[in-house]
């Protein structure tokens, strides 16, 4: 669980975008001020084509359980917060 470190975090499924394409998820994140957290390189590619916002946190950790992913994100929360606050950065890769 990501709370309270990321209390405003939402899954695409919770906003009705579970079966939508990357472009639609990108637009939703842009319109609603979200940062995208993903394992998918496609969102990095979109940032090269369409620029940002939204920003992308690209998890490059390999296969982990949901709990391990949450723990990894929480352990990197200060790095993620600094990245989100930096107006010049579009993508953060976390290994």
BELHUQUI-V909057 format. One record per residue. N is the residue number from 1. RES is the residue in three letters. SS is DSSP state (H for helix, E for strand, L for the rest). PSI is psi as a letter, one per 30 degrees, with the letter a starting at -180 (none if undefined). NEAR is the number of other ideal C-beta (glycine too) atoms within 8 Angstrom. Layout:
n=(N,N)
res=(RES,RES)
ss=(SS,SS)
psi=(PSI,PSI)
near=(NEAR,NEAR)
This chain:
n=(1,2,3,4,5,6,7,8,9,10,11,12,13,14,15,16,17,18,19,20,21,22,23,24,25,26,27,28,29,30,31,32,33,34,35,36,37,38,39,40,41,42,43,44,45,46,47,48,49,50,51,52,53,54,55,56,57,58,59,60,61,62,63,64,65,66,67,68,69,70,71,72,73,74,75,76,77,78,79,80,81,82,83,84,85,86,87,88,89,90,91,92,93,94,95)
res=(UNK,UNK,UNK,UNK,UNK,UNK,UNK,UNK,UNK,UNK,UNK,UNK,UNK,UNK,UNK,UNK,UNK,UNK,UNK,UNK,UNK,UNK,UNK,UNK,UNK,UNK,UNK,UNK,UNK,UNK,UNK,UNK,UNK,UNK,UNK,UNK,UNK,UNK,UNK,UNK,UNK,UNK,UNK,UNK,UNK,UNK,UNK,UNK,UNK,UNK,UNK,UNK,UNK,UNK,UNK,UNK,UNK,UNK,UNK,UNK,UNK,UNK,UNK,UNK,UNK,UNK,UNK,UNK,UNK,UNK,UNK,UNK,UNK,UNK,UNK,UNK,UNK,UNK,UNK,UNK,UNK,UNK,UNK,UNK,UNK,UNK,UNK,UNK,UNK,UNK,UNK,UNK,UNK,UNK,UNK)
ss=(L,L,L,L,L,L,L,L,L,L,L,H,H,H,H,L,L,L,L,L,L,H,H,H,H,H,H,H,H,H,H,H,L,L,L,E,E,E,L,L,H,H,H,H,H,H,H,H,H,H,L,L,L,L,L,E,E,E,E,L,L,L,L,L,L,H,H,H,H,H,H,H,H,H,H,L,H,H,H,H,H,H,H,H,H,L,L,L,L,L,E,E,E,E,L)
psi=(k,f,k,f,e,h,f,g,k,k,k,e,e,f,g,g,g,e,g,l,l,e,e,e,e,e,e,e,e,e,f,g,h,l,k,k,k,l,f,k,f,e,e,e,e,e,f,e,e,f,a,l,l,l,l,k,j,j,j,h,f,a,k,l,l,e,e,e,e,e,e,e,e,e,f,g,e,e,e,e,e,e,e,e,f,j,f,f,k,f,k,k,k,k,none)
near=(3,9,7,4,8,10,7,4,8,7,6,9,7,6,8,5,10,6,3,8,5,9,7,9,13,13,8,12,13,8,6,6,6,8,9,12,8,10,6,7,6,8,14,10,8,12,13,5,6,6,5,9,6,11,14,16,14,14,11,8,9,4,2,8,5,6,6,8,11,10,8,12,16,10,6,9,10,6,9,12,8,8,11,8,6,7,4,3,8,7,11,11,6,13,4)
